[in-house]
Amino acid sequence: MSAITILNSRTPSKTRTRQSIEGKDPCVFTDIYRDDTNMVIWQRALSIELQKAVKQLILLKPNFQSAMVVTPKNSLASLNESLDAYDGSRTLSKDISSLVDMFCCLFDLKQVGLRITILDRAMCPKFHVDRVPCRLVTTYQGIATQWLHHNKVDRSKLGGGNEGKTDEQSGLFNNLQDIHQLRTGDVALLKGEAWEGNENAGLVHRSPSLLPNEVRLLCTLDFVD
């Protein structure tokens, strides 16, 4: 599975145009192939049944973490085995399996790296870019991923360029209003630095801070070699 990498680039890419595209239908995912786009968001509301399945998982397995390589054919069985057949697990397995199908179809992949994690703290608390072609991210419960528009970022402040300062102090962005946030249930495609032609234009994003006793269930899909 591709690892998250912080890019330290001191050459801001202000001459490039990158946008995010949102839609209520998963067909919006095809817009990720647009050269001027580095993020696509399928805005969806989770069903009551799916919300219950997620809450059950968090209640029964508060430290649950799972990482695996799956194919469209074996993803459902692999997920059922990993989630260990609790009441409602099949509902969650089916939903994640459908995302695997979409991701593989969209990018003509035979297999993907799948990660499901219950978090009680920010996994990647600083804004960064991923050195991957594209990553799917969705939060099933809790506060979701934060991100910045391409033209609002001074990329020289990423990584070591922040000189030990926080994102808010480093000059990476100008105003707190520049920070955007996905909603619980949204499914986002984040174009990374390894996408051909997207060098120095990968989506800048971070994990949100969590309040005490707050948890989130995060699922990601990645290209694998």
URMOJO-V33856 format. One record per residue. RES is the residue in one letter. PSI is psi in degrees with one decimal (none if undefined). OMEGA is omega in whole degrees, -180 to 180 (none if undefined). Layout:
# URMOJO-V33856
<<RES	PSI	OMEGA> <RES	PSI	OMEGA>>
This chain:
# URMOJO-V33856
<<M	139.2	-177> <S	139.5	-178> <A	153.8	175> <I	133.1	-179> <T	136.7	174> <I	125.3	-180> <L	128.0	175> <N	87.8	-179> <S	131.3	179> <R	20.6	178> <T	87.8	-179> <P	139.6	-177> <S	58.8	-177> <K	-18.3	-178> <T	-15.8	180> <R	151.9	176> <T	127.2	175> <R	140.1	-179> <Q	165.2	170> <S	146.3	-179> <I	134.4	-179> <E	150.9	178> <G	157.6	-179> <K	-3.7	-177> <D	141.0	-179> <P	-14.4	177> <C	-17.8	178> <V	-20.6	-178> <F	-29.7	-178> <T	-19.2	179> <D	-10.2	178> <I	-21.2	180> <Y	-6.3	176> <R	133.7	-179> <D	-27.2	-176> <D	14.6	-175> <T	132.6	175> <N	9.0	175> <M	136.3	175> <V	134.5	-176> <I	121.3	169> <W	109.5	-179> <Q	113.1	-178> <R	154.4	175> <A	132.2	180> <L	138.6	179> <S	158.5	177> <I	-40.0	179> <E	-41.8	-180> <L	-39.8	177> <Q	-40.6	178> <K	-41.0	179> <A	-39.7	179> <V	-45.5	180> <K	-37.7	179> <Q	-41.8	179> <L	-46.0	-179> <I	-37.4	180> <L	-43.1	-175> <L	-31.6	-175> <K	70.9	-173> <P	-17.3	180> <N	22.0	-174> <F	132.2	172> <Q	138.3	179> <S	134.4	176> <A	131.5	-176> <M	161.4	171> <V	125.6	-175> <V	160.7	174> <T	164.7	176> <P	-30.4	-178> <K	-35.7	-175> <N	0.2	-174> <S	-41.5	-178> <L	-46.1	179> <A	-40.7	180> <S	-39.6	179> <L	-43.5	178> <N	-40.7	179> <E	-42.5	-178> <S	-40.3	-179> <L	-12.2	170> <D	37.2	167> <A	48.8	170> <Y	166.9	-179> <D	113.5	-179> <G	-7.3	-176> <S	-34.5	-177> <R	-32.3	177> <T	-46.0	179> <L	-41.4	179> <S	-44.1	-179> <K	-40.4	-178> <D	-46.3	180> <I	-39.2	178> <S	-36.8	178> <S	-34.4	176> <L	-37.9	176> <V	-45.6	179> <D	-47.3	-178> <M	-45.8	-177> <F	-45.8	180> <C	-40.1	179> <C	-43.5	-177> <L	-40.3	-175> <F	9.7	179> <D	52.8	-179> <L	144.6	176> <K	-25.4	-180> <Q	160.8	-180> <V	158.2	172> <G	123.3	-177> <L	132.1	177> <R	131.6	176> <I	127.3	-174> <T	134.7	169> <I	124.5	-174> <L	139.8	172> <D	11.1	176> <R	164.7	-180> <A	123.7	-179> <M	-42.1	178> <C	83.0	-168> <P	-16.1	179> <K	147.9	177> <F	138.6	-176> <H	173.5	170> <V	157.9	180> <D	135.3	176> <R	65.7	179> <V	162.4	174> <P	-51.6	-179> <C	144.0	179> <R	136.2	172> <L	134.6	-179> <V	132.4	172> <T	142.1	178> <T	117.9	-178> <Y	-26.6	174> <Q	142.5	178> <G	-177.9	-178> <I	140.4	-171> <A	177.4	-173> <T	140.5	176> <Q	150.1	-178> <W	164.8	-179> <L	140.7	172> <H	145.3	-177> <H	-42.9	-175> <N	2.8	177> <K	6.2	-172> <V	133.9	167> <D	98.4	-172> <R	-14.1	176> <S	-13.9	-179> <K	2.8	177> <L	152.5	178> <G	-135.2	-178> <G	-15.1	179> <G	-12.8	179> <N	-7.6	177> <E	35.4	177> <G	3.2	-180> <K	161.0	176> <T	164.4	177> <D	-39.0	-177> <E	-23.7	-177> <Q	-18.0	-169> <S	-20.5	-173> <G	9.4	178> <L	-38.4	176> <F	166.5	-173> <N	-40.6	-173> <N	150.3	176> <L	-26.0	179> <Q	-13.8	178> <D	-16.8	-178> <I	122.6	176> <H	161.0	-175> <Q	134.8	173> <L	161.6	176> <R	154.8	174> <T	129.8	-179> <G	-26.7	177> <D	143.9	174> <V	118.2	-174> <A	142.0	170> <L	120.5	-178> <L	109.7	179> <K	131.0	-175> <G	-172.6	-177> <E	-23.1	-177> <A	-1.3	174> <W	126.2	-177> <E	126.6	-180> <G	-1.9	-178> <N	17.8	-180> <E	134.9	-179> <N	24.5	178> <A	14.2	177> <G	149.7	-177> <L	130.5	178> <V	123.9	-175> <H	170.3	178> <R	163.5	173> <S	142.8	-180> <P	153.8	173> <S	145.1	-180> <L	144.9	175> <L	160.3	176> <P	134.7	179> <N	7.8	176> <E	140.7	178> <V	160.2	175> <R	150.2	175> <L	113.6	-175> <L	138.3	175> <C	133.5	178> <T	151.1	174> <L	139.4	-178> <D	155.7	169> <F	148.0	172> <V	152.6	-180> <D	none	none>>
